[in-house]
Each structure stands twice: as C-alpha cells, then as structure tokens.
Amino acid sequence: MQLPEWERLLWQGRPWRPDRWCAGERYLLTDFRLVRLWRDDADEIALDDITDVRRTETRLDRILGTSTLAVHSRRRSPVVLVSIQRGQQLAALLELL
C-alpha cells in the first residue's frame, strides 16, 4: 500500500502468528488512520472514529511477549490486530490519538 505524501507513517507491524504472517497480514498506523492489510484487501479506521481499544493476552501471547488489540469504531465492526509486540504501548498511543 502506497501512502499519500501528506500522510505520515507512525508505526507498522506484522503479527507473530505464522498463519497470519504467511498470509501477508500487516498493520499500519498513520497520523490519520489505522490500517490492517492482508492479501488484496484492507480494513481501516480513521483515528477520529476510534471509541475504544481493548487489549487481550493468551498464555502463548505472554510467552512471546505479544498481545491482541481490538480497536472499536463508532461506525463499523472492530479492527483486530493479532499477536503484535508492544501491544500495551500501541493501545496507549491509540487512546491518546
């Protein structure tokens, strides 16, 4: 995905689960939106539309140092970022933005 020149990339990541990683799933956070990309499709939420960010950890996540974020929006179903590193910091950043 090519970002417009006026949009800045703040963070990018990939899931640590092999099935998601092999499917080409990746996540982007810009100064305007949160994007989940996989194969030829994308799911995005404008930062202004974010209402809640929930972080969960399974036992495997605790071992790997990862977590899952469910980012809820006013207008649509949540965007789920699976098995990401530094999930607590990203959740705090999304709450601030």
C-alpha positions as CSV (number, residue, x, y, z in Angstrom):
1,M,0.0,0.0,0.0
2,Q,1.3,3.4,-1.0
3,L,0.6,6.2,1.4
4,P,-0.2,9.7,0.1
5,E,2.7,12.1,0.6
6,W,0.8,14.2,3.1
7,E,0.2,11.2,5.4
8,R,2.9,10.2,7.8
9,L,3.6,6.6,9.0
10,L,3.8,6.5,12.8
11,W,4.0,2.7,13.3
12,Q,3.9,-0.5,11.3
13,G,3.9,-4.1,12.4
14,R,3.2,-7.7,11.5
15,P,1.5,-10.5,13.5
16,W,3.8,-13.0,15.2
17,R,1.5,-15.9,14.4
18,P,2.8,-17.9,11.4
19,D,-0.6,-18.4,9.7
20,R,-1.3,-14.6,9.7
21,W,2.3,-13.7,8.8
22,C,2.3,-16.1,5.8
23,A,-1.0,-14.7,4.6
24,G,0.8,-11.3,4.3
25,E,-1.1,-9.6,7.1
26,R,0.4,-6.3,8.3
27,Y,-0.7,-3.2,10.2
28,L,0.0,0.5,9.7
29,L,-0.7,3.4,11.9
30,T,-0.6,6.9,10.3
31,D,-1.4,10.3,11.6
32,F,-5.0,9.9,10.2
33,R,-5.9,6.2,10.3
34,L,-5.2,2.6,11.5
35,V,-5.0,0.1,8.6
36,R,-5.0,-3.7,8.6
37,L,-3.8,-5.1,5.3
38,W,-4.0,-8.7,4.1
39,R,-3.6,-10.2,0.7
40,D,-5.5,-7.8,-1.7
41,D,-7.8,-6.3,0.9
42,A,-7.7,-3.6,3.6
43,D,-9.6,-2.7,6.7
44,E,-9.2,0.8,8.2
45,I,-10.5,3.1,10.9
46,A,-10.0,6.8,11.0
47,L,-8.4,7.9,14.3
48,D,-11.3,10.3,14.9
49,D,-13.7,7.3,14.8
50,I,-11.9,5.2,17.5
51,T,-14.1,4.8,20.6
52,D,-12.4,2.0,22.5
53,V,-9.2,0.0,22.4
54,R,-9.2,-3.4,24.2
55,R,-6.0,-5.5,24.7
56,T,-6.0,-9.2,25.5
57,E,-3.3,-11.7,26.1
58,T,-3.4,-15.5,25.9
59,R,-0.9,-17.7,27.6
60,L,1.1,-18.0,24.3
61,D,1.0,-14.2,24.0
62,R,2.5,-13.9,27.4
63,I,5.3,-16.3,26.5
64,L,6.0,-14.5,23.2
65,G,5.6,-11.0,24.6
66,T,2.7,-10.2,22.3
67,S,-0.9,-9.2,22.6
68,T,-4.1,-8.7,20.6
69,L,-5.8,-5.3,20.2
70,A,-9.5,-4.9,19.2
71,V,-9.9,-1.3,18.1
72,H,-13.6,-0.3,18.1
73,S,-15.2,2.3,16.0
74,R,-18.5,4.3,16.1
75,R,-19.4,3.3,12.5
76,R,-18.2,-0.3,12.0
77,S,-17.0,-3.5,13.4
78,P,-13.7,-3.6,15.3
79,V,-10.3,-3.9,13.6
80,V,-8.4,-6.6,15.3
81,L,-4.6,-6.6,15.4
82,V,-3.5,-10.1,16.3
83,S,-0.3,-11.1,18.1
84,I,1.6,-7.9,18.0
85,Q,4.6,-6.8,20.0
86,R,4.4,-3.9,22.3
87,G,0.6,-4.0,22.3
88,Q,0.3,-2.2,25.6
89,Q,2.3,0.8,24.2
90,L,0.3,0.8,21.0
91,A,-3.0,0.7,22.8
92,A,-1.9,3.7,24.9
93,L,-0.9,5.6,21.8
94,L,-4.2,4.9,20.1
95,E,-6.1,6.1,23.2
96,L,-4.1,9.4,23.1
97,L,-4.6,10.0,19.4
